[in-house]
Amino acid sequence: MKLSLRAKINITFMILGIAVSLLLGAFSVIFITRDENQKVRQNLMTIAKIAAHSIDGDSCAQVKPGDESTAYYRGVVAKLRLLRKDSGV
């Protein structure tokens, strides 16, 4: 089947248009994904900083396995659960 010059040019431009659209879409997905990941990292760092300021690190370091029944441990867990609930993590 022999195509006319006009048909060949139309097909070429359609293929180029589709290729450019796919490339732009792929780059958009890559950049948007990277940006969203950066936002998530920043939000998690903010939540971690808030958690670090709300719990005494020295006392927390003294908690050992088996201390799950102590009042201090339950208080720390309650603060962390409240932080998780409020932050949506």
C-alpha positions in Angstrom: 0.0 0.0 0.0 1.5 3.3 -1.1 0.8 6.3 1.2 0.7 9.9 -0.1 3.1 12.4 1.1 0.4 14.2 3.1 -0.5 10.9 4.9 3.2 10.2 5.7 3.6 13.7 7.2 0.4 13.4 9.2 1.4 10.0 10.6 4.9 11.3 11.4 3.5 14.3 13.3 1.0 12.2 15.1 3.8 9.8 16.3 5.9 12.8 17.3 3.0 14.3 19.2 2.3 11.1 21.0 6.0 10.6 21.9 6.3 14.2 23.2 3.1 13.8 25.3 4.4 10.5 26.8 7.7 12.1 27.6 6.1 15.1 29.3 3.8 12.9 31.2 6.6 10.7 32.4 8.7 13.7 33.5 5.7 15.2 35.3 5.1 12.0 37.2 8.8 11.8 38.2 8.9 15.4 39.4 5.6 15.3 41.2 6.5 12.0 42.9 9.9 13.5 44.0 8.2 16.6 45.3 5.5 14.6 47.2 8.2 12.4 48.8 10.1 15.5 49.9 6.9 16.9 51.5 6.2 13.6 53.3 9.8 13.5 54.6 9.5 17.1 55.9 6.2 16.3 57.6 7.6 13.2 59.3 10.6 15.2 60.5 8.3 17.8 62.0 6.3 15.1 63.7 9.5 13.4 65.0 10.7 16.8 66.4 7.4 17.4 68.1 7.5 13.9 69.6 11.1 14.4 70.8 10.2 17.6 72.6 7.2 16.1 74.3 9.0 13.1 75.8 11.9 13.3 78.2 14.8 11.5 76.5 16.8 10.7 79.7 13.9 9.1 81.4 12.9 7.3 78.3 16.4 5.8 77.9 16.0 4.3 81.4 12.9 2.3 80.3 13.9 -1.4 80.0 12.1 -4.4 78.6 9.6 -5.5 81.2 8.7 -2.0 82.3 5.5 -2.1 80.2 3.4 -2.1 83.4 4.9 1.0 84.9 3.0 4.3 85.0 5.8 6.2 83.3 5.8 3.7 80.4 2.1 3.9 80.0 2.3 7.7 80.1 4.9 7.8 77.3 2.8 5.4 75.2 -0.3 7.5 75.8 1.6 10.6 74.6 2.9 8.8 71.5 -0.6 7.4 70.7 -2.1 10.9 71.0 0.6 12.3 68.8 0.0 9.6 66.2 -3.8 10.2 66.3 -3.4 14.0 66.0 -0.9 13.8 63.2 -2.7 11.1 61.2 0.4 8.9 61.0 
